[in-house]
Structures are given as structure tokens and as C-alpha cells.
Amino acid sequence: MAPHPGIDTDQLKENARKDLLGLLEGVRGKKNLVIEQSLAGPVGILVKFSTLQDYGVDKVFFLENKNVDSSQKNIVFLVGGEKPSVCVTVAEQIKQIRSTSSVEHELSIIWVPRRTLVSDKILEDAGVLGDVSVEEFSLRFLPLEQDVLTLSIEDPFGDIYLRKDPTSIFLAAQALMLLQKKYGLFPRILGKGDNARRLMELLIRMRAEHAAEENASTSELGLMPSAIIESLIVVDRGIDMATPLLTQLTYEGLIDETFGIKNNQAEVDTSIVGQAPAQAQRNPSAPPQQQGLKRKIQLDSSDKLYDQLRDANFAIVGPLLNKVARRLAGEYESRHGAKSTSELRDFVNKLPGYQAEQQSLKIHTSVTEEIMKNTQSDIFSRVLEVQQNLVSGSDPSTQHNTIEELIARDIPLTTILRLLCLESCVSGGIRPKDLDNLKRLILHAYGYQHLLTLDALEKMQLLVPRTSANPFFIPVGGGGGGSGGGGGGGTADAKATNYNHLRKALRLIVDEVNEQDPNDIAYVYSGYAPLSVRLVQAVIQKQHLIALTRGSAAATNGSGTSSAAHGWQGFEDVLRNVKGETFNKVQKGEEAAMKARHLLAGSGKEKTVVVMFVGGVTFTEIAALRFVARSFEGKKKLLICATGIIGGRAMVETAIEKRDFGRK
């Protein structure tokens, strides 16, 4: 990924790395590190274990295992401070260390991303607050790629929509505020959805608080509108629940569906990809299944082959791998044609690169073959057929026989729930009689503990009965969100997203998709364009989207540019059929300072549009946004921010009841 000319995500990563290492360096001498398991991945992105050792870390323990030893005088806890249960576990382990060890330990706690009153109260009640040194590691945005920033939150979707916990919205506002302090205010903040509006209001409040702290100093450039950022577009996950429920069909998306991707890594069985090279050298004769059950595969742009494959539709991944294999074979054979020592030296110099690419090709070929075992199965085909029928507008009741058959075949509950939630989202609920019957079948097949699962899904508005006065069929709301002015006055639009109307108005279904050489974002789902990304296009690719949905003549008659300055203009009727509030807020500074800043910055540079997903974004939506960004080559960049990376499986697993209540 090419670095952003203005927003340097590498610098954000380096700053976080220095902050963490500085905190560890502050604890003198050797130390044992106790880390919460969910933070191991984010910390691994920032620093390697060898670097931690350089800063005095002797051993690393997971907090959840409760197995920290007393081999070092210094013990450092690196844990999240937002969850009371984690704080209680830390307090219990500190008390245990105090009671069982004969050594006088120096104990430190580093809360991530912040120290809270609740965490202090829990430590105080346990009688250990005075015995520990407390710091905080303000990890906000974690750069997964040059164009992707996420918060290091374990379950952002469940926090917002099931547990109604607004913490991740607040943390997202803090992270965006840090960007504003460094690069200037977002000149315009647009968004759709109730949680998106809450985020915008927090940003406005934080700006006011910052100005008050600085005594309203207008000389500080950080409080002027940015010259390198065009706008911030905030998308509430709640406006488009259907997209993440669909099976992702890009290569990266299907790796996530099959193996799961966390913090740029996937755990794959060694019988599929073999063992890691270092492990293979230690024990070359052992069969794969005896060399360790799982191997972590790094999945980021440092792997050039993966960077080429990740956003492609899976249908063309096989031919792409075949093409790379033929090229590598030809380059290896070229060594036989080397006639001089200089040519041989050039080949030897390139050899490490060839070997790394060969290893990458081997891994991705094995992963692709494993995914194909799934995609070529009858169950995958049936599930995909039901999904495509539902999003294309077919009568949902005609799909119930297939869903009932899949339940009878005892396929994973998450797959069944994704289908039912998808139907509920795109159809404005499920007919009560049909829903009751499907719920009964689920309870009989998977257990009565899932009464709680079904209740949780209803709380999240993922699985609801259709009512006679369902707002899905009655578009409501007034003005479509103030696309012109700067007051930011939002409008309350539909109570549920009306996919029936939007399917045509935004051309969500594209019948003929060229997966080899795509010309529309619909290639990521083989014919379905994600609603969330279509709404982003309504702001930054306005003319293209108007031409796509209403014809080229309508685009010619519209406004001349696809700029955020036009806001939601031209799509007011669309917004009335999308759930939640619409807003368009202009942030201004002192006029003289603004002119000076823009004069210094120049006008010909690329500007960045920041797209923020509240509640999570899928890998497939990221692929679609990258496709949009490529059309602006040299003119505009997209920076994708999110409270986390999610998928359909993670969405429904949040609601699934794990206890069996003593069932034998």
C-alpha cells in the first residue's frame, strides 16, 4: 500500500510503539509481563518479542491462564481497563502473588487504552491499589495497513448493539480527535445513523473542550480546518446490517470466513500449510500433524503476493496463482541462460526474493485449495443461493424450505442464524408465523438454551417479526439530511433500512459482473454492491453513481464535481429510506488563519477522505472502498477507520448462548 501523502499511519504506529516501550522501560530491571489475551495481537503488530526482551521483559504470561510465576521481582500487567471483569481478575492475581510469594514484588499495571474510575475502585476495594504503580497506554487507532486504522476493541459490534455500551463510540471520537489535533479539523463531517451522529456530537464537544483548555487560542493551527483532509464520512453499522451477514467472496474475505483473521494473522492447521520454516529446520522428519496443530500466517501488504490477491474475487484467485507460478518457474530457469559472472551474481542477489515469493506461493496455494473444498461443497452452494435470492428481492418465504433442510442437516447454527437475520434485515422482518416455526426448529435441533440466543438477536434488531405497520414499507422522514449548509442539523429518517427501495435507487444488484476486470464495487459479492459503500459513493463519487443509477444524462445535468462540499445533494430520497439520522456538519476556523494555511499547503495536492465505520467493517467492504479509491488515482485518498473488523459469523456469535445449563 502506498503511504498517504498527508496522514502518516506509519508515524501513528511508531508513536504507539515508543509509548509502550517507554512505559516498559520505566520499570527498571528484568520483569515478567502479564498481558490480556485480546491485547497480544495489537501489541504484536507494534513490537516483536525480541524487542520486548531488549526492554527487560523476561517471560510473557496470559492473564486468563492465571499462571504468572514469581521468578522476577518486577511484574507488569498490560490489560484493558474498560471491563470490570478484567480488573477483578488483575486484583485477584495481585493478591495471590502477595500471599504465595516470599519475594517482595514491584507490581505495575498499564491500563489500555485508559485508566478508569471503575478500575481504581475495584483495586481499592480489593485492597491492592496502594501496592501497585498504575499507568495508562493510550492506544487509540491501530494501523493494520497504510489505509486501514482500527481500535483495539475485542467485540465492538456486540458492545454497541447488544450490550448498549457506548465506550467504543467515545474511544473512536478520542482517536479521531487526535487526528484533528495533528492534521487540522475535518472541514466537513457527514454521516448516516444514530450512532454516527453521537460520534459527530462527541467530536464537536471535544473540539470545544480543547479550545477551552487552550484558552480559545486561534493562533494554533491544529484548530483550523485541515488543508490535507477533505472530509470525514461516518457510517453507522446499524444502517446496513445485511452486508456483513452475506458470505464474503474476496480472497481475504473467504480466508476470514474459513479460518478467521485477527490482527493481520490467521491460524491455519499445519496439515494444510506445513510448519513454519524455523520449526521445520529443527524437526524436518516429523509429519505435519505432529509438528503443532496451528501455524500463524501473516496476512498483510509485506507479502507482495497476498497484497495482489487479497481484494480479488475468489473466482480469479486460482488463475492468478497459476500465472505467478509460471513466472517464477521461468525466472528460476533463466539461471541456465546466464553466461557471465555478473549475470550469475545478479541471479544470486535475487534468489532470496525468489525463495520468499516461492514460500508465499506455496502457502496461498494450500490455503486456496482448502477454501475450495468448502466453496465447492453442496452446503456452501445452497447457502450462497439463499443469500443471493434474498438480497435480489425474491419472495423470502420461498427460501424457507431450503433453510429447514439445512437445519435438518445439522449445519453450524451460525450459518442458519446468518440466513434468518439476513432475511429479517432485507425484508423488514420475518412473517410471525414463519418466524415461530423456524425458532421451534432451531430449539429442537440445537438446544433450548438458544431461547436466549434468539432473544439477544431480537435486542440487536437482527431477527424481528414483521408487523403490519412495519416502517420498512413506509419511507418516512423529511428533508434528507441538510446536504447544503453547515449547521449539521440532522433529520430522523426511516426506522428501518428499506432495501426494497434502495435495491433500485442505488443499484445494489448488478446482474453482469466482470470479476476478472471489475468496473463496479459489486464484484466483491459477485453481483451485490454493499449499501454502506454505495452511500460513501453518494458523497465522493456522486456523478458516477448518478450515471449508474439514473443514466448519463442525469449525471450531466447534475452538479459538476464529486466533492464532499456537495454533501448528500442529489440523494435526499435515498437517505429517507435508510435507517437513522442524517447530518452534514461544516467546521470552520478564523478566516484569516484558514486562508494562510491553505496558501501554505497549496491547492494541487491529494486530499484524504476519512471513512469511519461505527460498529465494524468487513474485509469485503474494505476491498470495495479500495476499488473506489483507485478511481481517484493522484487526486484523492481514502483512509478507512473502524471500531473493529467484523464478519457475519462474529455478529451472530456475539448473541449465541454458550452455556448449556447442565444439559448432558
C-alpha positions in Angstrom: 0.0 0.0 0.0 1.3 3.4 -0.9 1.7 5.8 2.1 -0.8 8.6 2.5 0.8 11.9 1.5 -0.8 13.7 4.4 -1.9 11.3 7.2 1.2 9.1 8.0 -0.2 5.9 9.5 3.4 4.6 10.0 4.0 7.6 12.3 0.9 6.7 14.3 2.3 3.2 14.7 5.8 4.4 15.6 4.3 6.8 18.2 2.3 4.0 19.8 5.4 1.7 19.8 7.5 4.3 21.5 4.9 5.0 24.1 4.6 1.3 25.0 8.4 0.7 25.2 8.8 3.9 27.2 6.3 2.5 29.8 8.1 -0.8 30.0 11.5 1.0 30.2 10.1 2.9 33.2 10.0 -0.3 35.2 13.7 -0.8 36.0 15.4 -4.2 35.6 14.1 -7.6 34.4 10.3 -8.1 34.5 7.6 -10.6 33.8 4.8 -9.3 31.6 1.2 -10.4 32.2 -0.9 -9.5 29.1 -4.6 -9.8 28.4 -5.0 -12.3 25.5 -7.0 -9.9 23.4 -4.2 -7.4 23.5 -1.5 -9.8 22.4 -2.4 -9.3 18.7 -2.3 -5.5 18.8 0.9 -5.5 20.8 2.4 -8.0 18.3 1.7 -5.5 15.5 3.6 -2.8 17.3 6.6 -4.7 18.7 8.3 -8.1 18.3 9.1 -10.3 21.3 12.8 -9.8 20.8 12.3 -6.0 21.2 10.4 -6.6 24.4 13.3 -8.7 25.6 15.6 -5.7 24.9 13.5 -3.7 27.2 13.8 -6.1 30.1 10.9 -8.5 29.5 11.9 -12.0 30.7 8.7 -14.0 30.3 5.2 -13.3 29.0 2.0 -14.8 30.6 -1.6 -14.5 29.5 -3.8 -13.0 32.2 -6.6 -15.6 31.6 -4.2 -18.5 32.3 -3.6 -17.3 35.9 -0.1 -18.9 35.9 2.3 -16.0 36.4 5.3 -17.1 38.4 7.5 -15.1 40.8 10.8 -15.6 39.0 11.3 -11.8 38.7 10.9 -9.1 41.3 9.1 -6.8 38.8 5.7 -7.9 37.4 3.9 -5.7 34.9 0.2 -6.2 33.9 -0.7 -4.9 30.4 -4.5 -5.2 30.4 -7.7 -3.4 29.3 -9.2 -1.0 31.8 -12.7 -0.9 30.4 -14.1 -4.2 31.6 -14.8 -4.7 35.3 -14.3 -8.5 35.0 -10.7 -7.9 33.8 -10.0 -5.5 36.6 -11.3 -8.1 39.1 -9.0 -10.8 37.7 -6.0 -8.4 37.9 -6.8 -7.7 41.6 -7.2 -11.4 42.4 -3.8 -12.3 40.8 -2.1 -9.4 42.7 -3.5 -10.7 46.0 -2.4 -14.3 45.1 1.1 -13.2 44.2 1.3 -11.2 47.5 0.1 -14.2 49.6 2.1 -17.0 47.9 5.5 -15.4 47.1 8.3 -14.9 49.6 9.8 -12.2 47.4 8.8 -8.5 47.8 7.5 -7.8 44.3 7.3 -4.4 42.5 3.9 -4.6 40.7 2.8 -2.3 37.9 -0.4 -2.1 35.9 -0.6 -0.5 32.5 -4.3 0.1 31.5 -5.1 0.1 27.8 -6.4 2.4 26.4 -7.1 4.4 29.6 -7.3 4.3 33.4 -10.9 4.4 34.6 -12.6 5.3 37.9 -14.1 1.8 37.9 -10.7 0.1 37.6 -9.4 2.2 40.5 -12.5 1.4 42.6 -12.1 -2.3 42.1 -8.4 -2.3 43.0 -9.2 -0.1 46.1 -12.0 -2.5 47.2 -9.6 -5.4 46.9 -7.0 -3.6 49.0 -4.3 -3.5 46.4 -4.5 0.0 44.8 -1.8 1.3 47.2 0.5 -1.6 46.4 0.8 -1.1 42.6 2.1 1.6 40.2 -0.6 2.5 37.7 0.0 3.9 34.2 -2.0 4.0 31.0 -1.1 3.2 27.4 -3.3 5.4 25.2 -3.5 3.1 22.3 -6.2 4.6 20.0 -6.0 3.8 16.3 -4.0 0.7 15.4 -2.7 0.7 11.8 -3.5 -2.6 10.2 -2.4 -1.2 6.8 -1.4 2.1 5.3 -5.1 2.8 4.6 -6.8 0.9 7.5 -7.0 2.0 11.1 -8.9 0.2 13.8 -9.5 0.4 17.5 -8.1 -2.5 19.5 -11.6 -3.5 20.9 -12.4 -7.2 21.1 -16.2 -7.0 20.3 -17.2 -3.5 19.1 -20.4 -4.8 17.4 -21.7 -6.6 20.5 -20.7 -3.7 22.8 -22.8 -1.2 20.8 -25.8 -3.2 19.6 -26.3 -5.9 22.3 -24.8 -4.5 25.5 -25.7 -0.9 24.5 -22.2 0.1 25.7 -21.2 3.4 24.1 -17.5 3.1 25.1 -16.3 2.3 21.7 -18.0 5.4 20.2 -16.3 7.5 22.8 -12.9 5.9 22.1 -13.4 6.4 18.4 -14.1 10.1 19.0 -10.9 10.4 21.0 -8.9 8.7 18.2 -10.4 10.9 15.6 -9.7 13.9 17.8 -6.1 13.0 17.9 -6.0 13.1 14.1 -7.7 16.6 14.2 -5.0 17.8 16.6 -2.3 16.6 14.4 -3.7 17.4 10.9 -6.3 20.0 11.5 -10.1 19.9 11.8 -12.2 17.8 9.4 -13.6 20.6 7.2 -16.9 18.7 6.8 -18.4 15.8 8.8 -21.1 13.8 7.1 -22.8 10.7 8.3 -25.8 8.5 8.5 -27.1 6.6 11.5 -27.9 7.4 15.2 -24.5 6.1 16.5 -22.7 8.1 13.7 -24.5 11.2 14.9 -23.4 10.5 18.5 -19.8 10.3 17.3 -20.1 13.6 15.5 -21.5 15.3 18.6 -18.7 13.9 20.7 -16.1 15.3 18.2 -17.8 18.8 18.4 -17.8 18.7 22.2 -14.1 17.6 22.3 -13.2 20.4 20.0 -14.9 22.9 22.3 -13.2 21.4 25.3 -9.8 21.5 23.6 -10.4 25.2 22.6 -11.3 26.0 26.3 -8.1 24.3 27.5 -6.0 26.3 25.1 -7.9 29.5 26.1 -9.5 29.6 22.7 -6.1 30.3 21.0 -6.9 30.9 17.3 -3.2 31.0 16.6 -3.0 27.2 17.0 -3.1 25.7 13.5 -4.4 22.4 15.0 -7.8 24.1 15.5 -8.1 25.2 11.9 -9.8 23.1 9.2 -7.2 20.8 7.6 -5.6 21.5 4.3 -4.9 17.8 3.6 -8.2 16.2 4.7 -11.3 16.8 2.6 -14.0 15.3 4.9 -15.0 12.7 7.4 -17.8 10.3 6.5 -19.2 8.4 9.4 -21.2 5.2 8.7 -23.2 3.5 11.4 -23.1 -0.2 11.1 -26.8 -0.3 12.1 -27.9 1.3 8.8 -26.6 -1.7 6.8 -26.7 -5.0 8.8 -27.3 -7.1 5.7 -23.9 -6.6 4.1 -21.8 -8.2 6.8 -24.2 -11.1 7.1 -23.5 -12.1 3.5 -20.7 -14.6 2.7 -17.6 -12.6 1.7 -16.4 -13.6 -1.7 -13.0 -11.8 -1.9 -9.9 -13.9 -1.2 -9.2 -12.1 2.1 -12.9 -12.3 3.0 -13.0 -16.0 2.4 -9.9 -16.6 4.5 -11.7 -14.7 7.3 -14.8 -16.9 6.7 -12.8 -20.1 6.7 -10.0 -19.6 9.2 -10.7 -16.2 10.8 -8.3 -13.2 10.6 -7.2 -11.3 13.7 -4.7 -8.5 13.8 -3.4 -9.4 10.3 -2.9 -13.1 11.2 -4.8 -16.3 10.5 -4.3 -19.6 12.4 -4.2 -22.4 9.9 -3.7 -26.1 10.6 -0.1 -27.3 9.8 -1.5 -30.2 7.8 -2.7 -27.6 5.3 0.3 -25.1 5.1 3.1 -27.1 6.8 5.1 -25.9 9.7 7.0 -22.6 10.0 10.4 -22.7 8.3 12.3 -22.4 11.7 10.3 -25.2 13.2 10.8 -27.4 10.1 14.6 -26.9 10.4 14.5 -28.1 14.0 12.5 -31.3 13.2 12.4 -31.9 9.5 11.4 -35.6 9.7 8.2 -35.2 11.7 4.9 -35.4 9.8 2.9 -32.1 9.7 0.1 -33.2 12.1 2.8 -33.9 14.8 4.5 -30.6 14.4 1.9 -28.4 16.0 -1.8 -28.1 15.4 -1.8 -24.5 14.2 0.5 -22.1 12.4 0.1 -18.4 12.3 0.2 -17.0 8.8 1.0 -13.3 8.4 -1.6 -11.6 6.1 -0.6 -8.0 5.3 1.0 -6.0 2.5 4.5 -7.1 3.4 3.6 -10.2 1.5 3.6 -8.9 -2.1 1.6 -11.9 -3.4 -1.1 -11.5 -0.8 -1.3 -7.8 -1.5 -2.1 -8.7 -5.1 -4.7 -11.3 -4.2 -6.5 -10.0 -1.1 -9.1 -7.8 -2.8 -9.7 -10.0 -5.8 -12.9 -12.1 -6.2 -12.1 -15.6 -5.2 -13.2 -16.9 -8.7 -10.0 -15.5 -10.2 -7.5 -16.3 -7.5 -6.7 -19.7 -9.0 -5.7 -18.3 -12.4 -3.6 -15.6 -10.7 -1.7 -18.1 -8.6 -1.1 -20.2 -11.8 0.3 -17.1 -13.5 2.6 -16.3 -10.7 3.8 -20.0 -10.6 4.6 -19.9 -14.3 6.5 -16.6 -13.9 8.6 -17.9 -11.0 9.4 -21.1 -12.9 10.6 -19.1 -15.8 12.8 -16.9 -13.7 14.4 -19.9 -12.0 15.1 -21.4 -15.4 16.7 -18.2 -16.5 19.8 -19.1 -14.4 20.7 -21.7 -17.0 21.0 -19.0 -19.6 23.4 -16.9 -17.5 26.6 -16.7 -19.5 28.7 -14.3 -17.4 29.7 -14.0 -13.8 27.8 -10.7 -13.5 24.6 -12.3 -14.7 25.1 -15.2 -12.2 25.7 -12.6 -9.4 22.5 -10.8 -10.3 20.6 -14.1 -10.1 22.1 -14.9 -6.7 21.2 -11.5 -5.4 17.6 -12.0 -6.5 17.5 -15.6 -5.1 16.2 -14.6 -1.5 13.4 -12.7 -3.1 12.5 -15.7 -5.3 12.6 -18.0 -2.4 10.3 -15.8 -0.3 7.9 -15.5 -3.1 8.0 -19.3 -3.7 7.2 -19.8 0.0 4.3 -17.3 -0.2 3.0 -19.0 -3.3 3.1 -22.4 -1.6 1.2 -21.1 1.4 -1.5 -19.3 -0.6 -1.9 -22.3 -3.0 -2.5 -24.5 0.0 -5.0 -22.0 1.6 -6.8 -21.6 -1.7 -7.2 -25.4 -2.1 -8.6 -25.7 1.4 -11.1 -22.8 0.8 -12.1 -24.5 -2.5 -13.1 -27.7 -0.6 -15.6 -25.5 1.2 -16.8 -23.4 -1.7 -17.3 -26.5 -3.9 -19.5 -28.2 -1.3 -23.2 -28.6 -1.7 -24.0 -26.8 1.5 -21.9 -23.7 0.6 -23.8 -23.6 -2.8 -27.2 -23.9 -1.1 -26.4 -21.2 1.5 -25.0 -18.8 -1.2 -28.1 -19.4 -3.4 -30.4 -18.5 -0.5 -28.4 -15.3 0.3 -28.4 -14.1 -3.3 -32.1 -14.8 -3.7 -32.8 -12.8 -0.5 -30.8 -9.7 -1.5 -32.1 -9.7 -5.1 -35.7 -9.3 -3.8 -37.1 -12.8 -4.2 -40.1 -13.8 -2.0 -38.4 -14.7 1.3 -41.0 -17.4 2.1 -39.8 -19.4 -0.9 -36.4 -19.9 0.8 -37.8 -21.4 4.0 -37.8 -25.0 2.7 -34.1 -24.7 1.9 -33.4 -23.3 5.4 -35.4 -26.0 7.1 -33.5 -28.6 5.1 -30.2 -27.1 6.2 -31.4 -27.2 9.8 -32.2 -30.9 9.4 -28.7 -31.5 8.0 -27.3 -30.1 11.3 -25.1 -27.4 9.7 -23.5 -24.9 12.1 -26.0 -22.7 13.9 -24.1 -19.6 13.0 -24.9 -20.3 9.3 -28.6 -20.7 9.9 -28.8 -17.6 12.0 -27.0 -15.6 9.4 -29.6 -16.6 6.8 -32.5 -15.8 9.1 -31.0 -12.4 10.2 -30.3 -11.6 6.5 -33.9 -12.2 5.6 -35.1 -10.1 8.6 -32.9 -7.2 7.6 -33.7 -7.1 3.9 -37.4 -7.9 4.2 -38.3 -5.7 7.2 -38.7 -8.7 9.5 -40.0 -12.3 9.1 -43.7 -13.1 9.0 -44.6 -14.0 12.6 -46.0 -17.5 11.8 -42.9 -18.4 9.8 -40.6 -17.0 12.4 -42.2 -19.0 15.2 -41.9 -22.2 13.2 -38.2 -21.5 12.4 -37.4 -20.7 16.0 -39.1 -24.0 17.1 -36.9 -26.0 14.6 -33.8 -24.2 15.9 -34.6 -25.0 19.5 -35.3 -28.7 18.7 -32.1 -29.1 16.6 -29.6 -27.0 18.6 -30.9 -26.9 22.2 -33.3 -24.9 24.3 -30.5 -22.7 25.7 -30.8 -20.8 22.4 -34.0 -19.2 23.6 -31.5 -16.7 25.0 -29.7 -16.5 21.6 -32.9 -15.7 19.8 -33.8 -13.1 22.4 -30.4 -11.4 22.0 -30.7 -11.3 18.2 -34.0 -9.5 18.6 -32.5 -7.0 21.0 -29.9 -6.3 18.3 -32.7 -5.8 15.8 -31.2 -8.6 13.7 -34.1 -11.0 13.9 -37.5 -9.5 14.3 -41.1 -10.3 13.4 -42.7 -8.3 10.6 -45.6 -6.1 11.7 -48.5 -4.9 9.6 -47.3 -1.3 10.1 -43.6 -2.1 9.6 -41.8 1.1 8.7 -39.8 -0.9 6.2 -42.6 -0.5 3.8 -43.4 3.2 4.7 -40.5 5.5 3.9 -40.7 8.3 6.5 -38.7 11.5 7.3 -38.3 14.9 5.9 -35.5 16.6 4.3 -32.8 14.0 3.7 -30.2 15.5 5.9 -29.3 19.0 5.1 -26.9 18.5 2.2 -26.1 22.1 1.8 -25.4 24.2 4.8 -23.0 23.9 7.7 -25.3 23.7 10.7 -25.2 20.0 10.9 -28.9 19.7 11.7 -29.7 16.1 11.2 -33.0 14.6 10.3 -34.6 11.5 11.7 -35.3 9.3 8.7 -36.6 5.7 8.4 -36.9 3.4 11.4 -35.5 0.6 9.3 -33.5 0.5 6.1 -35.8 -0.1 3.1 -33.7 -2.4 0.9 -36.7 -2.8 -1.5 -36.5 0.8 -2.4 -32.7 1.1 -2.3 -32.1 -2.0 -4.4 -33.2 0.0 -7.4 -32.4 3.6 -6.3 -28.7 2.7 -5.6 -28.5 -0.2 -8.0 -27.4 -2.6 -5.3 -27.9 -5.6 -7.6 -25.6 -5.7 -10.7 -26.5 -8.6 -13.0 -23.4 -8.8 -15.2 -20.2 -8.6 -13.1 -16.8 -8.9 -14.7 -14.8 -10.4 -11.8 -11.6 -10.5 -13.9 -11.6 -6.8 -14.7 -14.3 -5.3 -12.5 -16.0 -1.9 -13.2 -18.2 -1.7 -10.2 -17.9 -2.5 -6.4 -20.5 -5.2 -6.8 -17.7 -7.6 -7.9 -16.8 -8.2 -4.2 -20.1 -10.1 -3.6 -20.4 -11.4 -7.2 -23.3 -9.1 -8.1 -24.3 -7.3 -4.8 -22.9 -3.8 -4.1 -22.6 -3.1 -0.3 -25.1 -0.4 0.7 -22.6 1.2 3.1 -20.1 1.7 0.3 -22.8 3.0 -2.1 -23.6 5.7 0.5 -19.9 6.7 0.6 -20.0 6.9 -3.2 -23.1 9.2 -3.0 -20.7 11.7 -1.4 -17.4 11.3 -3.2 -18.4 9.6 -6.5 -21.6 11.5 -7.0 -21.6 11.8 -10.8 -20.5 8.2 -11.3 -23.3 6.9 -9.0 -25.9 9.2 -10.6 -24.9 7.9 -14.1 -25.0 4.3 -12.8 -28.5 4.6 -11.3 -30.2 7.2 -13.4 -28.3 7.3 -16.7 -25.5 9.5 -18.1 -28.0 12.3 -19.0 -28.9 12.8 -15.3 -25.3 12.9 -14.3 -24.6 15.6 -17.0 -27.4 17.8 -15.6 -26.2 17.4 -12.0 -23.5 19.3 -10.2 -20.1 19.4 -11.8 -17.9 17.7 -9.3 -17.9 14.7 -6.9 -16.9 16.6 -3.8 -17.9 16.4 -0.2 -18.7 20.1 -0.5 -22.0 19.0 -2.1 -22.7 16.7 0.8 -25.7 14.4 0.3 -27.1 16.5 -2.6 -29.0 14.5 -5.1 -29.6 11.6 -2.8 -32.1 13.0 -0.3 -34.8 10.5 -1.3 -32.4 7.6 -0.8 -31.5 8.8 2.7 -35.1 8.9 3.7 -35.2 5.2 3.2 -32.0 4.4 5.2 -32.3 3.9 9.0 -31.2 6.6 11.4 -30.3 10.3 11.4 -28.5 12.2 8.6 -26.1 15.0 9.2 -23.7 17.3 7.4 -21.6 19.5 9.6 -19.1 22.1 8.4 -16.2 23.0 10.8 -14.8 26.5 10.4 -11.9 28.4 11.9 -10.7 32.0 11.8 -11.0 33.2 8.2 -7.5 34.8 8.0 -5.8 31.8 9.5 -7.7 29.5 7.2 -6.5 31.5 4.1 -2.9 31.5 5.3 -3.0 27.8 6.0 -4.4 26.9 2.6 -1.9 29.2 0.9 1.0 27.5 2.6 -0.4 24.0 1.8 -1.1 24.7 -1.8 -4.1 23.5 -3.8 -2.7 20.8 -6.1 -2.0 18.1 -3.5 -4.0 15.0 -3.0 -6.6 15.3 -0.2 -7.7 12.5 2.0 -11.3 11.4 2.8 -11.6 9.6 6.1 -14.4 7.0 6.2 -15.2 5.9 9.8 -17.4 2.8 10.4 -19.0 2.7 13.9 -19.7 -0.9 14.8 -17.2 -2.5 12.5 -16.3 -3.0 8.8 -15.8 -6.2 6.8 -12.8 -7.1 4.7 -15.1 -7.1 1.6 -16.2 -3.5 2.3 -12.6 -2.5 2.6 -11.9 -4.1 -0.8 -14.8 -2.2 -2.3 -13.5 1.1 -0.8 -10.1 0.4 -2.2 -11.7 -0.1 -5.6 -13.3 3.3 -5.3 -10.0 4.9 -4.2 -8.2 3.6 -7.3 -10.6 5.7 -9.5 -9.1 8.8 -7.8 -5.5 8.0 -8.5 -3.4 11.1 -7.9 -6.4 13.2 -6.8 -7.8 11.8 -3.6 -7.0 9.1 -1.0 -9.3 7.1 1.2 -8.4 6.3 4.8 -10.6 3.6 6.3 -11.2 3.8 10.0 -13.3 1.4 12.1 -14.1 0.4 15.7 -13.1 -3.1 14.5 -13.1 -5.7 11.8 -16.2 -7.9 11.8 -18.0 -10.5 9.7 -21.3 -12.3 9.7 -20.1 -15.1 11.9 -18.8 -12.8 14.6 -22.0 -10.8 14.5 -24.2 -13.8 15.4 -21.7 -15.4 17.7 -22.0 -12.3 19.9 -25.6 -13.3 20.6 -25.1 -17.1 20.8 -25.6 -18.6 24.3 -22.5 -20.6 25.2 -23.9 -22.2 28.4 -25.9 -25.5 28.2 -27.4 -25.2 31.7 -26.4 -28.7 32.7 -27.6 -30.5 29.5 -26.0 -33.9 29.3 
